[in-house]
Amino acid sequence: MTGNYLALFGNDLFGEPVKPPSSGQLADEFIVPPFSVLNAREGGWQERKRAWLSMGIKGEMGRHGDTFSNKWAKEHDISGCGSTMADDYISVFDPVLCELAYSWFCPPAGSVLDPFAGGSVRGIVAQLMGHPYHGIELSAEQVAANRAQAETICPDDRPTWTVGDACAALVDVPDSSVDFVFSCPPYADLERYSDDPRDLSTMGYRRFLAAYRHIVSQSCAKLRDHRLACFVVGDVRDKRGHYRNFVGDTIDAFRDAGMELYNEAILVTAVGSLAMRIRRQFNGGRKLGKAHQNVLVFVKGDWRKLPKGTP
């Protein structure tokens, strides 16, 4: 399967044929049109997502609805985040967004570094598309769950996950050794993942931002020249209800690390339970329901010298 991931659209796990959705010439060439608005609600996107999930990818594995992090999420208004949430308030990364990022922004067979690995999705999709993947994740339980999934889905060519704090673990990654940095960092304290003091989600925003900037800087140093990095982020509110400008802080962190903002897209996500919560949220404080994330792409070096992508 590795290096020929489109084979997954031949048959699902039950042997039924799955046809890749298409909506015209641009979609045939680029999967979806490479515009600055990516609509994950569209039927073609959802069909493609179901095809990926038919492989057995379960991004929620390793996290449970009764954990401290999800109790925290249930007790707070999480509508400031554009993450896709499962029924038990576990955020799950979209495999179609992974497919787009790897095919658009990573050289063929290029290596991927993910300093905030989380669930299995980004690693398994990378490996199935022929991209060696190295993810760093603080939770040993999460890494064990990721490895178990990879053993089933891509046993011959598995992603690599390292258990540890990215601030420390990135030291072991050689500088200028990877082709693409791709991640979805913690949105400050919006979702609390553990009570480990090294966990960025346990930190106040100033301390969080200092650690986050350090990890971004280290990650950029691992990237080869004339390569891209992509972070999927969303803004979060402080205790007074005001946005922190986490998106802007992410852009500043990359710029201070020597990379420039090159592409920006809006990912339109499923409404989910937001439709049930929006009346209270809007009537109580004129807060709009957030149903998007920001896909930020940065360039290191000269964009004219970027390797050609898959399309």
Backbone bond lengths (Angstrom), bond angles and torsions (degrees), N, CA, C in turn:
res aa  C-N    CA-C-N  psi(-1)  N-CA   C-N-CA  omega(-1)  CA-C   N-CA-C  phi
1 M - - - 1.467 - - 1.522 111.16 -
2 T 1.334 117.62 -36.45 1.453 120.70 -177.30 1.522 110.62 -59.22
3 G 1.337 115.85 133.45 1.449 121.11 -179.96 1.516 112.85 83.57
4 N 1.324 117.56 -7.27 1.458 121.24 178.57 1.520 108.52 -138.92
5 Y 1.324 115.59 53.06 1.451 120.03 -171.67 1.512 113.12 -63.94
6 L 1.335 118.39 -22.98 1.452 119.60 179.90 1.523 111.90 -63.34
7 A 1.323 116.56 -15.48 1.462 119.08 176.70 1.519 111.46 -61.26
8 L 1.333 117.11 -23.24 1.454 118.79 -179.54 1.518 111.47 -65.77
9 F 1.331 117.13 -20.26 1.452 119.72 178.39 1.527 111.67 -86.10
10 G 1.318 117.74 5.81 1.449 120.18 175.06 1.520 110.89 -78.46
11 N 1.339 117.52 -55.72 1.453 122.28 179.67 1.515 109.20 -141.92
12 D 1.331 115.94 148.33 1.447 119.25 175.30 1.523 109.51 -85.35
13 L 1.334 116.37 -173.99 1.457 119.62 -176.41 1.518 112.88 -63.85
14 F 1.337 116.91 -17.43 1.459 121.26 -179.64 1.525 111.84 -99.53
15 G 1.337 116.70 8.48 1.450 120.30 177.53 1.511 115.10 82.49
16 E 1.339 116.62 6.13 1.457 119.70 -179.70 1.527 109.72 -85.07
17 P 1.349 117.67 140.47 1.471 119.36 -179.71 1.514 112.03 -67.65
18 V 1.315 115.86 138.67 1.460 122.75 177.19 1.518 107.59 -124.33
19 K 1.309 116.90 118.14 1.455 121.33 -178.57 1.518 110.17 -94.48
20 P 1.334 118.80 130.22 1.458 119.89 177.62 1.522 110.50 -59.79
21 P 1.333 118.35 128.80 1.460 119.78 178.82 1.520 111.05 -65.81
22 S 1.298 116.90 148.68 1.456 122.22 179.52 1.511 108.93 -143.61
23 S 1.307 116.70 141.40 1.464 120.08 179.52 1.522 110.67 -132.50
24 G 1.337 116.83 29.84 1.453 119.10 177.81 1.510 112.19 131.02
25 Q 1.325 115.19 -178.64 1.458 121.08 -173.01 1.519 112.41 -62.04
26 L 1.339 118.06 -42.46 1.462 120.25 179.97 1.521 111.24 -63.18
27 A 1.329 115.88 -42.45 1.465 119.15 179.38 1.514 110.84 -65.47
28 D 1.325 117.66 -37.48 1.459 120.38 178.00 1.522 110.99 -61.74
29 E 1.316 116.27 -34.41 1.463 120.43 -176.28 1.517 112.93 -87.17
30 F 1.341 116.97 -35.82 1.468 120.16 -170.77 1.531 114.10 -120.01
31 I 1.312 120.37 8.15 1.471 126.78 -176.25 1.521 109.48 81.35
32 V 1.326 117.69 -59.82 1.460 123.37 165.77 1.526 106.12 -133.06
33 P 1.321 118.72 156.94 1.464 119.10 178.90 1.527 111.19 -56.17
34 P 1.320 118.85 133.90 1.467 121.65 -177.78 1.527 111.76 -79.49
35 F 1.320 115.19 64.86 1.464 122.74 178.40 1.528 109.42 -98.91
36 S 1.319 116.45 170.74 1.466 120.83 -177.34 1.523 113.26 -82.89
37 V 1.326 118.05 -1.11 1.464 122.08 171.33 1.521 107.73 -119.09
38 L 1.317 116.44 119.55 1.460 123.28 179.07 1.520 107.72 -110.18
39 N 1.315 116.36 117.19 1.460 120.61 -173.02 1.524 110.33 -103.37
40 A 1.325 115.63 100.87 1.462 120.62 -179.20 1.517 112.38 -76.24
41 R 1.326 118.06 -2.03 1.464 120.77 178.66 1.523 112.13 -88.21
42 E 1.326 117.63 -15.19 1.455 120.21 -175.30 1.521 111.23 -65.02
43 G 1.333 114.90 150.90 1.455 120.19 -177.24 1.510 113.24 -59.72
44 G 1.337 117.62 -42.53 1.460 120.65 179.63 1.511 112.28 -62.03
45 W 1.333 116.38 -40.74 1.465 121.18 177.85 1.524 109.54 -62.09
46 Q 1.334 116.57 -46.67 1.455 120.87 -177.50 1.530 111.76 -65.72
47 E 1.323 117.24 -36.03 1.466 120.15 175.89 1.524 110.85 -62.57
48 R 1.320 114.45 -43.24 1.466 118.63 -179.37 1.529 110.23 -67.22
49 K 1.305 116.60 -37.37 1.462 120.38 177.32 1.523 110.79 -62.58
50 R 1.329 116.48 -43.25 1.462 119.24 178.43 1.528 111.40 -62.41
51 A 1.331 116.44 -35.59 1.464 119.66 178.00 1.530 110.83 -63.93
52 W 1.328 116.71 -41.90 1.467 119.53 177.10 1.520 110.73 -64.19
53 L 1.324 116.85 -45.85 1.462 119.79 -177.13 1.520 111.67 -66.74
54 S 1.339 117.01 -24.43 1.461 119.92 177.72 1.519 111.98 -64.54
55 M 1.329 116.51 -15.11 1.461 120.47 175.78 1.524 111.89 -72.12
56 G 1.333 115.98 -14.47 1.452 120.65 -177.81 1.514 113.73 103.97
57 I 1.341 117.49 11.07 1.465 121.11 178.96 1.525 109.66 -70.94
58 K 1.327 116.53 127.02 1.463 122.01 179.69 1.526 107.83 -132.68
59 G 1.325 115.39 91.73 1.457 120.06 -175.72 1.508 114.33 -66.24
60 E 1.346 116.94 -16.99 1.465 119.97 -178.70 1.527 112.27 -83.60
61 M 1.325 118.49 -12.36 1.465 120.96 -178.36 1.531 110.31 -64.10
62 G 1.320 114.80 139.09 1.460 120.18 -178.06 1.504 113.05 100.00
63 R 1.342 115.45 -13.66 1.459 121.00 175.31 1.518 107.37 -128.43
64 H 1.316 116.71 143.94 1.452 120.41 -173.53 1.523 110.12 -127.50
65 G 1.318 115.28 150.87 1.458 120.98 -176.40 1.506 114.69 -63.45
66 D 1.355 118.29 -19.30 1.459 120.19 -179.07 1.519 112.32 -99.45
67 T 1.349 117.06 13.14 1.460 119.34 178.61 1.515 110.51 -76.36
68 F 1.326 114.87 165.89 1.464 120.86 179.77 1.523 110.75 -58.01
69 S 1.353 116.33 -41.05 1.457 120.56 -175.78 1.512 111.37 -62.08
70 N 1.329 117.52 -42.42 1.443 119.79 -175.38 1.522 112.16 -80.10
71 K 1.344 117.78 -29.54 1.458 119.33 170.91 1.526 109.43 -59.48
72 W 1.332 115.08 -42.06 1.474 119.75 179.10 1.514 110.14 -61.87
73 A 1.337 117.49 -44.28 1.456 120.92 -177.60 1.516 111.46 -63.96
74 K 1.339 116.67 -38.32 1.458 119.83 -179.00 1.524 111.89 -67.76
75 E 1.320 116.17 -28.54 1.451 120.40 -177.09 1.524 112.91 -85.80
76 H 1.337 116.92 -5.90 1.453 121.28 -177.34 1.509 110.55 -123.21
77 D 1.311 115.74 160.01 1.460 121.14 176.18 1.517 108.40 -79.11
78 I 1.337 116.77 104.56 1.464 120.67 -176.35 1.516 111.91 -92.22
79 S 1.325 118.00 10.86 1.461 120.36 -174.57 1.517 113.08 -70.08
80 G 1.338 118.24 -10.89 1.452 118.97 175.03 1.510 113.18 -71.15
81 C 1.320 117.55 -8.28 1.461 122.55 -176.62 1.510 110.30 -107.52
82 G 1.324 115.76 138.47 1.454 119.68 178.25 1.510 113.41 -90.49
83 S 1.333 118.60 9.02 1.459 120.40 -178.26 1.510 110.77 -63.69
84 T 1.333 115.51 147.16 1.450 120.65 172.28 1.514 107.77 -76.34
85 M 1.324 116.66 126.42 1.452 120.73 -177.42 1.516 110.14 -109.48
86 A 1.324 116.93 134.74 1.444 121.35 170.07 1.523 108.64 -73.56
87 D 1.338 117.31 173.23 1.457 121.15 -176.15 1.512 112.43 -59.90
88 D 1.329 117.85 -28.57 1.460 121.12 -178.80 1.525 111.36 -97.18
89 Y 1.325 116.87 24.07 1.460 123.37 173.80 1.522 112.95 68.09
90 I 1.319 117.50 28.55 1.453 121.29 174.98 1.520 108.44 -97.83
91 S 1.317 117.56 124.53 1.456 120.59 -179.80 1.528 109.30 -75.06
92 V 1.325 116.07 136.05 1.464 122.30 -175.92 1.524 108.63 -128.25
93 F 1.333 116.85 130.84 1.460 121.07 -178.40 1.520 109.85 -80.09
94 D 1.333 116.09 146.98 1.464 122.30 -174.69 1.530 110.29 -86.22
95 P 1.343 119.09 122.01 1.470 120.39 -178.70 1.526 113.08 -67.04
96 V 1.338 117.69 -26.69 1.466 119.16 178.55 1.524 110.28 -68.90
97 L 1.315 117.22 -38.17 1.461 120.01 176.05 1.526 110.12 -62.69
98 C 1.340 117.42 -38.35 1.466 120.43 174.54 1.522 110.28 -59.70
99 E 1.322 116.37 -47.88 1.458 121.07 -178.53 1.527 110.97 -57.58
100 L 1.316 116.54 -43.79 1.466 120.47 179.18 1.523 110.52 -64.05
101 A 1.332 116.87 -47.44 1.470 120.48 -177.03 1.523 111.15 -60.48
102 Y 1.335 116.95 -43.86 1.463 119.66 -178.20 1.527 111.96 -70.17
103 S 1.324 116.69 -40.75 1.466 118.90 -176.89 1.523 111.97 -77.09
104 W 1.331 118.22 -29.93 1.457 121.32 -178.35 1.524 112.77 -87.26
105 F 1.332 118.00 -38.19 1.460 120.99 -165.23 1.528 115.42 -118.01
106 C 1.323 118.11 -7.90 1.465 120.86 -179.35 1.521 109.12 -113.35
107 P 1.327 119.14 135.53 1.469 120.22 177.87 1.526 110.75 -60.97
108 P 1.318 118.78 151.59 1.465 120.61 176.06 1.527 111.18 -53.40
109 A 1.328 115.35 129.48 1.478 122.84 -178.63 1.525 112.66 66.37
110 G 1.329 118.04 9.99 1.457 120.89 179.32 1.517 112.21 -69.53
111 S 1.321 116.49 150.20 1.465 122.05 -177.66 1.528 110.42 -83.38
112 V 1.333 114.61 150.83 1.466 122.49 -175.07 1.519 110.05 -122.20
113 L 1.327 116.43 133.16 1.467 122.65 173.90 1.524 108.70 -114.78
114 D 1.340 115.97 130.35 1.463 122.04 -179.06 1.522 108.27 -128.19
115 P 1.334 119.06 101.30 1.468 120.59 -175.25 1.521 114.29 -76.79
116 F 1.342 118.07 -13.46 1.467 122.22 177.36 1.532 107.65 -126.50
117 A 1.320 117.04 70.68 1.460 120.34 -164.83 1.523 113.61 -65.98
118 G 1.325 118.68 -44.01 1.457 119.10 -178.17 1.515 111.64 60.73
119 G 1.353 116.71 -132.05 1.451 122.00 -176.44 1.515 113.91 -71.74
120 S 1.323 114.73 -171.80 1.465 121.81 -169.31 1.519 114.48 -84.31
121 V 1.331 118.89 -14.92 1.460 121.34 -164.01 1.524 112.66 -60.36
122 R 1.328 118.08 -53.53 1.462 119.83 -174.78 1.528 111.32 -62.60
123 G 1.340 117.32 -36.40 1.451 120.01 -179.41 1.515 113.09 -70.99
124 I 1.325 117.92 -45.34 1.463 120.88 -177.41 1.523 110.77 -68.62
125 V 1.331 117.79 -42.81 1.466 119.66 178.55 1.530 110.09 -62.76
126 A 1.318 117.46 -42.11 1.469 120.20 178.14 1.515 110.99 -58.01
127 Q 1.322 115.98 -48.82 1.460 119.31 -175.79 1.527 111.31 -65.80
128 L 1.327 117.58 -39.42 1.464 120.49 178.44 1.525 111.86 -65.75
129 M 1.330 116.46 -25.38 1.459 120.50 178.69 1.527 112.03 -91.85
130 G 1.321 117.19 5.21 1.461 120.42 176.11 1.502 115.29 86.87
131 H 1.352 117.33 21.51 1.461 121.36 -179.91 1.531 109.84 -110.67
132 P 1.319 119.43 113.18 1.469 120.40 175.00 1.533 110.08 -58.09
133 Y 1.315 115.58 128.49 1.467 121.66 -171.55 1.516 110.44 -119.58
134 H 1.347 115.41 134.96 1.458 121.90 174.59 1.516 108.07 -127.74
135 G 1.330 115.92 109.89 1.456 121.13 178.29 1.510 111.39 -109.17
136 I 1.325 116.35 146.01 1.462 123.07 178.16 1.524 107.93 -115.77
137 E 1.329 116.74 126.45 1.458 121.98 -174.85 1.526 109.88 -141.92
138 L 1.325 116.33 132.66 1.458 121.63 -175.49 1.529 112.21 -71.45
139 S 1.322 117.90 -32.87 1.458 122.20 -173.64 1.528 111.32 -84.85
140 A 1.325 116.55 117.49 1.465 120.84 176.60 1.520 110.85 -65.10
141 E 1.334 117.16 -35.37 1.464 120.96 178.57 1.528 110.53 -63.18
142 Q 1.329 115.97 -41.75 1.463 119.85 179.33 1.521 110.99 -64.97
143 V 1.310 117.26 -43.80 1.457 120.75 -179.79 1.528 110.65 -63.49
144 A 1.322 117.55 -40.42 1.464 120.67 178.04 1.524 110.83 -60.97
145 A 1.334 116.69 -41.90 1.466 120.62 178.74 1.521 110.72 -66.12
146 N 1.334 116.88 -40.53 1.466 120.46 178.47 1.526 111.00 -61.85
147 R 1.326 115.91 -45.42 1.462 120.17 -178.54 1.527 111.46 -64.52
148 A 1.321 116.50 -36.89 1.463 119.87 178.79 1.521 110.77 -63.95
149 Q 1.341 116.91 -41.43 1.460 119.56 177.15 1.521 111.45 -64.61
150 A 1.309 116.66 -43.68 1.465 120.45 -178.83 1.522 111.06 -63.47
151 E 1.312 117.25 -35.53 1.460 121.17 178.43 1.520 111.01 -60.10
152 T 1.328 116.69 -33.62 1.463 121.37 -179.97 1.522 112.25 -83.17
153 I 1.337 116.89 -41.31 1.465 120.83 -170.55 1.526 112.44 -87.47
154 C 1.323 117.44 -41.92 1.472 120.64 -178.53 1.523 109.70 -137.39
155 P 1.328 117.19 64.65 1.463 121.08 -173.02 1.527 114.08 -65.30
156 D 1.327 117.55 -25.41 1.460 120.06 -175.99 1.522 113.79 -85.67
157 D 1.320 116.33 -13.32 1.469 119.68 -176.44 1.521 107.94 -154.32
158 R 1.319 116.02 77.95 1.456 120.79 -170.51 1.530 112.57 -88.35
159 P 1.329 116.96 149.31 1.467 120.15 171.66 1.527 110.12 -64.57
160 T 1.312 115.29 161.52 1.464 121.31 176.03 1.520 109.44 -108.40
161 W 1.322 115.80 127.28 1.467 120.80 172.86 1.522 108.90 -120.86
162 T 1.320 115.80 133.29 1.454 122.34 176.71 1.519 109.16 -107.42
163 V 1.321 116.76 130.72 1.460 121.17 175.53 1.524 108.57 -82.36
164 G 1.330 116.14 123.03 1.451 118.13 177.89 1.508 113.03 160.60
165 D 1.303 114.63 173.93 1.454 123.92 176.32 1.528 107.73 -81.67
166 A 1.337 116.92 126.88 1.468 120.05 -176.67 1.523 111.70 -58.19
167 C 1.324 117.88 -33.64 1.469 120.06 179.62 1.526 111.32 -56.75
168 A 1.339 116.30 -36.47 1.459 120.90 -179.61 1.522 112.12 -92.88
169 A 1.339 117.01 -41.82 1.469 120.81 -172.74 1.520 112.90 -68.36
170 L 1.317 117.73 -29.25 1.465 119.89 -178.98 1.525 112.57 -65.86
171 V 1.322 116.59 -20.28 1.463 120.11 179.22 1.525 110.50 -60.24
172 D 1.320 116.55 -31.23 1.471 120.72 -176.51 1.526 113.08 -81.96
173 V 1.316 118.19 -6.60 1.468 121.60 177.89 1.531 107.75 -89.90
174 P 1.329 118.84 123.37 1.476 119.87 -178.55 1.531 111.94 -61.51
175 D 1.308 116.03 143.99 1.463 120.29 175.04 1.526 110.46 -63.27
176 S 1.327 115.22 149.24 1.470 122.52 176.07 1.530 111.99 53.24
177 S 1.338 116.43 43.93 1.464 120.38 -175.03 1.523 113.65 -119.50
178 V 1.343 118.84 -7.76 1.467 120.09 -176.20 1.524 109.72 -120.68
179 D 1.328 114.91 159.03 1.462 121.39 -175.11 1.520 114.02 -101.10
180 F 1.322 117.49 -16.12 1.463 119.72 -176.06 1.516 108.18 -159.07
181 V 1.335 116.06 131.69 1.458 122.00 172.34 1.522 107.02 -106.18
182 F 1.320 116.21 124.45 1.462 120.97 -175.28 1.512 108.90 -140.55
183 S 1.342 117.06 124.52 1.456 118.52 -177.55 1.518 111.47 -161.18
184 C 1.322 113.45 166.68 1.463 122.25 172.30 1.524 106.05 -130.22
185 P 1.323 118.13 98.84 1.471 120.71 -172.73 1.521 111.46 -74.75
186 P 1.332 117.08 167.46 1.464 119.40 171.27 1.525 110.21 -59.74
187 Y 1.304 116.88 138.64 1.465 120.77 177.34 1.527 107.80 -87.04
188 A 1.331 114.89 69.22 1.468 121.86 -176.23 1.528 108.61 54.83
189 D 1.346 117.29 -125.30 1.468 120.03 -177.22 1.522 112.51 -102.84
190 L 1.341 117.62 21.05 1.462 119.90 -177.36 1.519 111.66 -62.14
191 E 1.328 117.00 -46.61 1.456 122.14 170.64 1.517 107.58 -115.04
192 R 1.300 117.08 126.88 1.465 121.41 179.04 1.515 107.80 -96.10
193 Y 1.333 117.22 117.81 1.453 120.92 -171.99 1.519 113.70 -91.20
194 S 1.315 117.81 -24.79 1.462 120.85 -178.23 1.516 108.44 -166.90
195 D 1.332 114.88 -177.78 1.474 119.16 172.58 1.527 111.01 -109.32
196 D 1.329 117.14 15.83 1.464 122.35 176.07 1.530 108.78 -68.51
197 P 1.324 118.12 124.84 1.477 119.89 -177.69 1.524 113.53 -62.46
198 R 1.345 118.16 -18.08 1.466 120.90 176.30 1.522 111.97 -80.59
199 D 1.314 116.58 -13.69 1.464 122.31 -178.90 1.529 108.94 -71.87
200 L 1.330 116.80 121.96 1.468 120.41 -177.15 1.520 112.34 -59.89
201 S 1.339 117.03 -28.55 1.465 119.61 -177.11 1.519 112.62 -71.99
202 T 1.339 118.47 -10.18 1.465 121.46 178.00 1.526 111.89 -90.50
203 M 1.328 117.28 -7.23 1.466 121.68 -170.51 1.521 112.07 -92.83
204 G 1.342 115.50 150.44 1.450 119.88 167.23 1.522 109.54 -62.82
205 Y 1.336 117.08 161.21 1.459 118.68 -168.89 1.530 113.33 -63.13
206 R 1.307 118.52 -38.30 1.471 119.76 -179.34 1.520 111.20 -64.03
207 R 1.329 115.64 -45.22 1.468 118.97 178.89 1.526 110.37 -68.47
208 F 1.322 116.38 -40.66 1.461 120.55 175.74 1.526 110.62 -55.36
209 L 1.326 116.07 -47.98 1.456 120.22 -175.63 1.526 111.54 -64.95
210 A 1.322 117.28 -37.17 1.468 120.16 178.60 1.528 110.59 -63.56
211 A 1.350 117.01 -46.03 1.467 120.50 178.73 1.526 110.89 -66.11
212 Y 1.310 115.85 -40.73 1.461 121.29 -179.66 1.526 111.23 -62.13
213 R 1.316 116.59 -45.54 1.459 120.78 179.28 1.534 110.82 -62.32
214 H 1.329 116.51 -37.23 1.467 119.91 178.81 1.531 110.62 -64.74
215 I 1.320 116.88 -42.50 1.463 121.23 179.61 1.522 110.72 -66.42
216 V 1.327 117.54 -41.24 1.463 120.81 176.78 1.528 109.93 -60.95
217 S 1.318 117.25 -45.13 1.464 121.02 -179.09 1.523 111.19 -62.03
218 Q 1.339 116.56 -44.92 1.459 120.07 178.10 1.522 111.63 -62.25
219 S 1.328 116.32 -42.11 1.466 120.64 -178.65 1.525 111.02 -63.28
220 C 1.317 116.47 -41.29 1.465 120.56 178.85 1.525 111.27 -62.64
221 A 1.329 116.65 -34.89 1.465 120.17 179.55 1.524 111.65 -67.37
222 K 1.317 117.38 -25.36 1.471 120.97 -179.72 1.524 112.22 -79.17
223 L 1.304 116.84 -14.93 1.458 122.53 -175.21 1.527 110.94 -82.25
224 R 1.319 116.03 137.84 1.462 120.30 174.39 1.522 110.05 -67.35
225 D 1.315 116.25 160.00 1.461 120.24 175.66 1.528 110.12 -65.66
226 H 1.329 114.70 152.09 1.461 122.72 177.96 1.530 110.83 60.56
227 R 1.330 114.45 47.65 1.457 122.36 179.42 1.536 108.73 -134.30
228 L 1.323 115.28 170.97 1.460 121.67 -175.48 1.526 111.07 -118.16
229 A 1.314 114.60 155.51 1.464 122.95 171.22 1.516 107.97 -128.41
230 C 1.315 117.03 146.32 1.463 121.37 -179.58 1.521 109.32 -135.00
231 F 1.331 115.80 122.91 1.466 121.62 174.25 1.531 108.25 -118.09
232 V 1.314 115.65 134.94 1.462 121.95 175.67 1.518 107.05 -102.23
233 V 1.315 116.85 116.69 1.464 121.43 -173.48 1.532 110.40 -135.22
234 G 1.308 114.92 165.25 1.458 121.78 174.01 1.509 108.63 -146.57
235 D 1.319 116.87 153.34 1.463 119.02 -178.25 1.528 110.53 -78.40
236 V 1.318 115.05 158.26 1.462 122.10 -179.12 1.519 108.73 -134.15
237 R 1.311 114.91 155.63 1.465 120.58 -178.97 1.530 111.12 -97.98
238 D 1.323 115.41 149.74 1.460 119.53 174.06 1.525 109.42 -84.74
239 K 1.323 117.04 -175.25 1.462 120.75 -175.81 1.523 112.38 -66.76
240 R 1.322 117.04 -19.40 1.476 120.10 178.46 1.520 111.89 -88.47
241 G 1.327 116.89 -4.27 1.449 120.35 178.23 1.512 114.65 94.19
242 H 1.348 117.72 7.03 1.460 121.47 -179.28 1.521 110.29 -97.55
243 Y 1.329 116.63 146.08 1.450 119.85 177.25 1.528 110.58 -67.42
244 R 1.330 115.30 143.17 1.471 120.92 -178.27 1.531 112.44 -86.28
245 N 1.320 118.02 -16.11 1.473 123.97 -172.73 1.523 110.63 68.71
246 F 1.338 115.85 46.82 1.449 121.05 177.30 1.530 111.78 -63.23
247 V 1.320 116.60 -32.32 1.466 119.69 177.23 1.524 110.03 -62.67
248 G 1.337 116.52 -46.67 1.460 120.81 177.61 1.516 112.31 -63.72
249 D 1.330 116.56 -38.35 1.464 119.86 178.29 1.530 111.10 -64.80
250 T 1.328 116.89 -34.53 1.466 120.32 177.00 1.525 110.44 -66.36
251 I 1.310 116.60 -43.88 1.470 120.56 178.08 1.521 110.29 -61.24
252 D 1.321 117.08 -43.52 1.471 120.68 178.41 1.528 111.33 -62.00
253 A 1.344 116.65 -39.74 1.462 120.36 -178.74 1.528 110.58 -62.90
254 F 1.323 117.03 -43.25 1.461 119.66 179.20 1.523 111.46 -68.86
255 R 1.308 117.26 -39.84 1.462 119.56 179.24 1.521 110.93 -63.88
256 D 1.325 116.76 -41.41 1.453 119.86 178.18 1.522 111.82 -66.70
257 A 1.344 116.53 -21.69 1.468 121.25 177.16 1.525 112.01 -89.42
258 G 1.331 117.37 3.89 1.456 120.88 174.54 1.515 115.43 96.12
259 M 1.342 117.55 13.31 1.452 120.38 178.65 1.523 109.68 -116.48
260 E 1.329 115.94 151.76 1.462 121.22 -177.93 1.524 110.83 -112.82
261 L 1.329 115.30 146.60 1.463 120.63 175.96 1.523 109.23 -66.31
262 Y 1.339 116.23 124.26 1.453 121.19 -173.02 1.531 113.15 -115.13
263 N 1.311 117.23 -41.06 1.468 122.79 174.78 1.518 109.21 -135.14
264 E 1.317 115.26 147.95 1.458 120.64 172.91 1.514 108.26 -137.98
265 A 1.323 116.58 129.49 1.458 121.16 178.44 1.514 109.50 -131.32
266 I 1.311 115.63 155.54 1.453 123.28 173.82 1.520 107.88 -104.84
267 L 1.317 116.51 124.44 1.460 121.73 174.55 1.518 108.36 -96.98
268 V 1.326 116.47 112.47 1.461 121.84 178.67 1.519 107.86 -83.15
269 T 1.325 116.72 117.84 1.462 121.53 -172.91 1.522 111.33 -105.21
270 A 1.322 115.40 169.37 1.462 121.12 -179.55 1.525 110.30 -63.34
271 V 1.315 115.43 145.98 1.466 120.30 -179.14 1.518 110.78 -72.24
272 G 1.337 116.90 -41.78 1.457 120.78 178.85 1.513 112.85 56.08
273 S 1.340 115.86 -134.42 1.467 120.71 -176.69 1.520 112.77 -75.80
274 L 1.341 117.65 -5.28 1.462 119.88 179.31 1.526 111.43 -58.96
275 A 1.339 116.52 -35.23 1.462 120.10 179.99 1.526 111.85 -61.03
276 M 1.324 116.86 -29.72 1.467 120.33 179.92 1.524 111.81 -83.12
277 R 1.332 116.94 -22.47 1.462 120.59 -175.44 1.522 113.61 -99.76
278 I 1.337 116.87 -11.81 1.454 118.84 -168.53 1.522 112.95 -67.51
279 R 1.336 119.05 -33.20 1.472 119.96 -179.37 1.522 111.00 -61.03
280 R 1.334 116.38 -49.40 1.460 119.58 178.94 1.525 110.84 -61.64
281 Q 1.326 115.50 -44.18 1.464 120.12 -177.16 1.523 111.72 -64.93
282 F 1.323 117.35 -45.71 1.461 120.06 -175.52 1.528 111.40 -77.13
283 N 1.324 116.51 -44.71 1.459 118.83 -179.35 1.520 111.74 -67.43
284 G 1.350 116.65 -30.28 1.457 119.65 -178.27 1.510 113.93 -78.54
285 G 1.334 118.24 -24.08 1.458 118.07 -176.84 1.510 115.23 -161.04
286 R 1.344 117.10 17.50 1.477 121.28 178.78 1.527 111.99 60.23
287 K 1.329 117.35 27.43 1.464 120.37 178.44 1.525 109.86 -85.45
288 L 1.328 115.95 125.80 1.460 120.41 175.36 1.527 109.95 -72.29
289 G 1.315 115.93 146.77 1.454 120.54 176.60 1.515 110.14 -78.29
290 K 1.312 116.95 121.99 1.456 120.59 -175.13 1.525 109.93 -85.74
291 A 1.321 116.32 122.29 1.469 121.49 -177.45 1.519 110.02 -133.24
292 H 1.332 116.25 39.19 1.464 119.83 176.55 1.524 110.00 -151.84
293 Q 1.314 114.52 161.58 1.452 122.09 171.35 1.524 108.80 -126.71
294 N 1.320 115.55 162.42 1.459 121.73 178.80 1.519 109.49 -102.87
295 V 1.314 116.22 125.52 1.462 122.21 177.02 1.528 106.60 -103.35
296 L 1.329 116.35 108.04 1.462 122.43 -174.08 1.527 109.32 -107.27
297 V 1.323 115.82 127.42 1.463 121.30 -179.56 1.525 108.54 -118.45
298 F 1.324 116.12 128.27 1.461 122.50 -176.86 1.525 109.26 -117.62
299 V 1.331 115.90 151.32 1.457 120.97 179.88 1.525 110.26 -116.94
300 K 1.326 115.25 138.23 1.458 122.11 173.53 1.521 107.74 -109.15
301 G 1.307 116.72 117.81 1.459 120.19 -178.50 1.514 111.69 92.44
302 D 1.314 116.20 -144.59 1.460 123.42 -172.56 1.529 109.87 -100.87
303 W 1.322 118.06 118.24 1.469 120.89 -178.70 1.528 111.51 -62.70
304 R 1.324 116.19 -23.65 1.487 118.63 179.45 1.530 111.24 -69.22
305 K 1.323 117.41 -17.26 1.452 121.26 -178.44 1.532 112.51 -104.42
306 L 1.336 116.50 13.36 1.472 119.38 178.48 1.528 109.69 -63.83
307 P 1.352 117.24 139.04 1.463 118.91 173.85 1.526 110.62 -63.06
308 K 1.311 116.46 151.29 1.455 120.34 178.18 1.517 109.99 -68.57
309 G 1.340 116.64 140.90 1.448 121.55 179.24 1.511 112.89 -86.56
310 T 1.320 116.33 -167.48 1.449 122.18 -177.39 1.520 113.51 -68.77
311 P 1.380 119.45 -48.27 1.456 119.03 -177.24 1.517 112.04 -61.12
